[in-house]
Amino acid sequence: MTMNINWFPGHMKKTKEIIIDNLKLVDVVLEIIDSRIPISSRNPMIDEIIADKPRIIIMNKSDLSDPEVNKKWIAKFKEEGIPAILMNSKENVPVDRIYKEAKILLKDKFKKNEEKNIDNPLIRMMIVGVPNSGKSTFINKLSKKKGAKVGNRPGITQSKQWIKAGSNIQLLDTPGILWPKFEEKIGLHLSFTNAIRDEVLNIEDLTLKFLEEMKEIKPEALVDRYGIELEVPALEIYEAIAKKRGAIIAGGDFDYTRTANIILNDFRSGKLGKISLERP
């Protein structure tokens, strides 16, 4: 069974235009990705759009992914010349670390400032990422704990906002952006993590695909969570979980939709454990 997932509403096109129009206003791009799916949550359009603009990757939701796999991804990005910083949903945004990495990337700019006796100058950054990569949480933590909106700058429309992070960073937020068409596996991974909303998908088929993948990469997580046997097809695993969780409708049939929500929510919330769907 294959699932065709094409998703590019009009506002995605608008977001691409916003990024292109405002790239010249920033020094560094902060790319927020989901640490469970570092390949699928990196929009290939971003590479094309930002070109050689300095970039820092924020591997968000690192509390939900495998720590050993996280280390391998950080090493992989380092090989590509891109610093990567882990962040999870329970910690504050590592502003000082971000600033430190930005200073390294902008060493030529900082050298000029040192010659003018300007210490720790302001760095402007743009935040980009796919939907549900944790970008909103990142912004909300900064707004609440570290700073607030900064007034509109020339060339910035009312729909965009600058956010102050500490005394030396200003961040330009942009809406989440997906791309017009993906390979099936990328589409599935974006759907598993809810970057593509369940409402536009067949959630039962999606859950079958998820169970098939979990059987391959981390079967013990299903055994530990649901106490089931795995030497059966994914559909039988699905139905065994429905039975274990009491997801039965009138007539004794399985409630596949309710069971799908249980399974996917368990993965998305970390109840299935620390799972990395993609490895370097």
N, C-alpha and C positions, 0 to 999 in steps of 0.2 A: 504493500500500500504506500502510495506517495501522497504528500500533501503539498498543494501549490499555494504558497503564501506570497502574495504581491500586495504591497501596502505603501502607498505614497500619496496621501491626501494633499490637498492644495496648500495647507499651512507648512508642509515640509519644504515645498518649493520656495515659499516665502522665507523660511528660516535660512535656507542656502543663500538667498540674496542678502539677508541681514548680515550673515557671517562675511561674505565677500565685501560688502559695503563698508564694514567696520574694522576689518583686519588691519588696516593702516593705522588705526588709533591705538593699537596695543603692542606691547613689547614681546609678550609670551602668550602662547595658547595652552590652557589647562584642559587636557582631554580626560574626561571622567569615563572610566570603563567599569564593567562589572567583572570582578576578579574571578567569577565562576566561568565566564565565557570571554576571555580576552581577545579572541579572534572575532567572534560574532558581534561583540559590542564595540568594535572599532570600525566606524563607518569609513569605507574606502574613499568616499567622496571627500572626507576631511583631508586626506593626504593630498589630493588634487587641489583642494581649495586653499589650504594654508601654505603649500609648497615648502619653502625653506625657512618659514617663520619658526623661531625656537619654540620647543614644545616640552611640556612635562606631563607625564601620564599619572593620573590618580587611580590606583587600583582599589575601587570602592567595594564595600560589602566583603572585605577580606575575612570577616568573622564567619562568613558562610562558606568559604572555600578552603581547600586543603592547604595548610601552611607550607608543606614541602613543595607543592606545585607552585604556590605563590613565589617562593624563592627562585625557582627555575625561570619563571616569567620575568622577574626583576633582572636576573642575569641576562636573559634574552634581549630585553629592551636596552640594557646597558650596552650590549654588543652592537646594537643599532644606533647607539649614540643618543638615546632618549632616557633621561632619568625617570624612574618610576617610584612612586611613594604609595605604601599601603595605607588604607583608611577603612575603618569599620563604622557601623551605625551607632556604636556605643561611645565612641571617643570624639573629642573635639577635633576640628579641622587642624592639621599640623601646619599652621601658618608660617612659623619660623623655619621649618624644614623647606616649605615651598619657596620662601624668600631666598634661602641659602642656595637652593638648586638654580633658581632664576638668576642669581648673581653670577654663578659659574657660567651659565649659558650666555649671559650678557656682559662678559668680562671686558669687552672692548668699550662698551658704554660706560661701565663703572670706572675704567681707567681714565676716561675723559672727565668724569665727575670728580675723581680723586685729584686730578690736576687743577680743578677749580675749587678744591677744598669742600666738596659736597659729599657728606657721609650718608650712606644708606638712602639713596634717592628713591623717589616714588617709582614703582613699577606697575604698569597697567597690563592686566591679563584678561583674556577672553575665555569663558568657560563653554566648552562644547561637549556633547555626548548624546547617545541614543536615549529615547524615552526610558524611564524607570532604571537608569543606571545609577541613580542616587544623587543626581544633580540638584534636585530640589532640596533634599536633606542637607547637602553641602552648603547651599545658599542660605537655607534657614538657620543653620548653626552659626554661620558668619554674621547674619543680620541680627540674631538674637544676642549672641555672646560677645562679638568682636566689634561690631560697628553698625552702620545703617546706610541707607541710600545716600548717594552723593548726587548733587544737582545735575541736570542734563548738561551734557557737553556739546559743543558745536558738532553738527553732523549726526547727533544721536536723537532718534525720534522718541516720543513719549512712551512707546511700547517697550523700550529697552531701559534697563536700569544699571547704574554703577553702584557697586557695593563696596564699602570700605572694610578692609581686613587689617586690623592693627593700624599702624601709622604709616606704613610704607607700601601697601598694596591696594590697588583699586581693581575690582573685578567687574567685567561686563558680562552679564548673563545673556544667554541665547536660548530659545526653545529647543527641546530635544528634536533630533533629526534622524530619520531613517533614510534608506535609499530605495530607488524604484523597484528593484527586483533582486532577490537573493537566491543562492543555492539552497536546496531543500534543508540541508543540515543547519545552515546558519539561520534560516527562517524558524526551524524547530527550536533551536537554542534560544533565540530571541523570544519565542512564544513560551517556552518553559519558564523563563525568568520574568515573564509578563511585560516585556518591552513592547510586544504586540498584545493588545487587549484580548482577553478571552472572548469577548462579545462578537468579535469578527471571525472567530475560528470554530471548527467542530471540536469541542473540548474533549469529547470521548475518543475521537481518533488521536488527538494530541496526547492524551494520557496513555494510550496504547504505545505510541512511539516513545514516550518517556520511559515506560516500564521496560521496553525492549532495550533501550540504551542503558538503563540502570543495571539490567542483568549482565551487561558486558563490562561496565566500568566499576560498579560498586554494589554487587548483589547483596553483600552482607548488610548494607544499610536497609534494604527491604526486609530481610529476615529479622534484624534487630527491632525494627519499628513495628512490623505487622505480624511477626511470628508465623510466616508462611513458608511453604515449600517452593523452590524455584525451578525444579526440573520439569516444568510444564510450560506451554506457550503463554505469551504475555496476557492473552484474553483470560485464561484460567487464573493467572495471578491477580488480574483486575477483579474478577468475580470473587476470589478468595478474600481479598481486602474488603470488598463490599459486604461479604458475609461477616467478617470479623468486626466491622464497624457498624453493623446493623443497618446498612443502607438497602433496605428491602421495601418495595412498594406493594400495593394491594395485589393479591393473587400470588404473592411469593416471588415475583420477578425482582431482579437486581435494579437498584436505582443508579444507573451508570453516571448520570450527571452529578449527583451528589458525591459519588465515590471519586469521580474525577476531581472535583473541587477539594476533597479531603487530601488526595495524593499530591496534587500540585501545590496546595497551600502548605503541606508538610515540607515539601522541598523548598519552597520560596521563603519559609520562615526559619529554616535551619533545623527543623525537627527530625529530618532524615540524616542529620549530621553535616559535617563539613565536606562539601562535594564540589569538585572541579570537573566540569564537563569537557574542558579543553586543556590540552597540555602542549608545551612548546615542541 
